[in-house]
Amino acid sequence: MLEIKVNNKSLSISFEGQDKLIFNVGDEIFAVGKGETNYSMNRGTFAIKEHIFEKHHLKIERFAKNDIILEKGKIILKIEDNNIHFIPEGLDGFNMMWFKLPSNKSEGFYGTGEIFTEFNLKGQKATIWVAEHINVKQTTIKMLNNLVGLKNLNVCRKFGAYESYYEQPTFISSNKYFYHSDATARSVFKFDKDQTIIQTDQIAPFWISYAEDFESLMTNLTDIVGRQPELPDWVYDGQILGIQGGTDIMMEKYNKVVAHNGKVNGIWIQDWEGRRVTAVGKQLFWNWEWDKELYPNLDKKIKELNEQGVKVLGYCNPFLAIEKPLYKEATAKGYCVKDNDGNDYLVKITTFPAAMVDLTNPDAYNWIKEIIKKNMIDFGLSGWMADFGEYLPTDSVLFSGENAEYVHNTWPALWAKVNREAVEESGKLGEIMFFTRAGYSGTPKQTLMMWNGDNHPDFSKDFGLPSIVPAMLSLTVCGCGLSHSDIGGYTSIMNLRRNMDVYKRWFEMNAFSPLMRGHEGLNPDINVQFDADDDILEFASKMSRIHAALKPYLKEAVAKNAKEGVGVVRPLFFYYDEKEAYNNGYEYLLGRDILVAPVMRPKATKRKVYLPDDEWIHLWSQQEYKGGTYVIDAPYGQIPVFVRKNAKSNVLEQLLKEI
C-alpha cells in the first residue's frame, strides 16, 4: 500500500509500511530558474546550447496536508491509483525546474528512452530530446561529409550528448521505483553516485511509484504512459520479407523462400510508392500513392498473396516529396509546417528537401489520416513502417500557435496517433500492424510496434547488432514492450556493408524476438541478401520456422504486455536479484522462460553466457545448467538459448519440433 505520512518536520512516502522517500523541513531538493535553450538542427541531429540566467534553490518551509510548501510556490502530492503525482503550483515566471532524489552506490538506473550503447545508466548524464540517431563510424565520416555535407553527427560523442529516436523522461531504479515526468520540453537526468539530479526545461508535474516487484512496477508505469495492444494473429507465422524493386522481383524472391520451406507471413515493400536514387543510396519518393509503374498489378498480387496467408506491407512518414502531387495539394491548402516567413518549412533529410504535414492543424491531420485509410488500408496493405517523427525544428511555426520547442518531443507520439486512428477508424485494429521508429511519452498507447531504427550492418557496440539488446530492454522499461530490428541492419554505405557472418547472427537473434522482419538496407547491392545463395536461403528459412514455432509462447507474452505492461523482451533483473543481472545488457529474457544470448563478435563460434540462479535447459543440446557463467558453443544456427526447466509453458517441446 502506498501512503503519504506528514508531521510538523517531515513528509514521507511509504510503501508497504516502509518509508521510501522523506522530505524534511529545510531541505533544498527543489530549484527553479529562468533560462533559454538553443537548438541547431541538421538532418534531424541537434547541437544544443543551454543558457541558465538564474537559479533559485527552494527550501522546504512546512507541510500542509499532502502539500510541500516551498519558499516560492508549493508541490501538491496526490495518490492516483498506485502512483504519486507531484504537481507544482505557484511557480509562474520560471521555465526550468530541478529535483534531487537520493541514490546509493549500488543502485542501478535504466530507461530514459531507447538506449543503444548502455544498459545501467549509473554515472551517466542522459539528455531527453528526440533526434535522428545518426551514428556513423569514424572511417566513414569524412567521406559522408564530402558526399552530402552531414554535420553534428553522433560520432565519438560522450554519452551526455547522446541522441536517440525514442526519448522519454522516465527511468526505473533497481530499488523498484520509477520516476516519470509530464514535461514535453527537454529534460536532463544526472545519475550521480549519491543522488539523481533531474532537470526539466519546463515547470511540469511528475510521478513516482514503488512496487514489490518489477512486473508490478511496469503495470504502474504503463497505467500512465499507456500500453500497446495485442498483435494480429498473422504476425507470428514466420518472417516478413524485406523486398523492393518491383512486382516481378517481389514475387521472384518470395517464391525462392517458399521453395526452401520458409515460413513467410508478410512481404514488406518500402518502395510501393516509388523510389528515388540519391548519392546516399536507394531511397523513397514520399508521395503516399501506389506507384503503378514500379509495381504493376500490385493490387491483384496483394489479393493473391492474402489467399496464401501472406500479407503485404508498405511505408509512409509525415513528410511529403515536393516534386509530387500530394505536396502540391497540401501546400495549396496550407497543410504544411511553416517557417518564420510563412513559407513551407523544407527540411533536408539526406540529399533532398521535404515538407512536413502540420499535425497540429486538424484539417491537415485528418487529410493525412484519410490518405492512409484510402491509399494504404483500402488498397489492401496489412501494415507499414510509419517512419520518422524526429525532425520538427524548434523554430518552426505551427498552426496551433504552440511553441515548437514544447511540441518537438511529442511529435512522434502524434504521428503514431494518426496511424493508430486510421487503423481503428477502418475497423482494422487486430488485423493491421504498423511499426514506428521515433517516440516519446504517449507513444506506447498509440503505436502497435517499435523498431530499432537504422542500425549498422556490423558488430559495432554503438549501433550494430550488439546495440539491439540494450535498445529493446530500455524500451521495455519505459513501457514500450514490443520492439524489433531490421534483420541485418540498414545503414549500408561505402565501407559499411552487410556480410554473411553478421547476417546469420542477426537472423538468429530476430528469430527469438517479438517480430521477425528483414530489410535490404540503404544500398541493397552491396549487402548480402536472403536469396544470395541456397545456403542462406536454407538458413533463413529454418530461422523463420523456429520463430513460427514460438507463436503460442509469444502470443501469451504479448497478451501480458497488453494487459499489464510487462514487455516481451525483459531484463534479467526483473526476476533475478543478482549483481550481474542488474548490469548485463547483452542477454535478455524473451517472455519469462527463455534466455537469449546473441552472438556479439564477428566470426565467433562460442559465447560466454551468464545464467541467473535457476535451472536451465540448453535448447540445442538439451543439457541442463544451473546458475553461473559458462562458455557455450555457438555455431551458426545455434544461438545460445536456454529454457527454464520449470517453465509453465510447453515452449521447449514446440521448439524441439523445429530443430
Order of alpha helices (4+ residues) and beta strands (2+ residues): beta-beta-beta-beta-beta-beta-beta-beta-beta-beta-beta-beta-alpha-beta-beta-beta-beta-beta-alpha-beta-alpha-beta-beta-beta-alpha-beta-beta-alpha-beta-beta-alpha-beta-alpha-alpha-beta-beta-alpha-beta-beta-alpha-beta-alpha-alpha-beta-alpha-beta-beta-beta-beta-beta-alpha
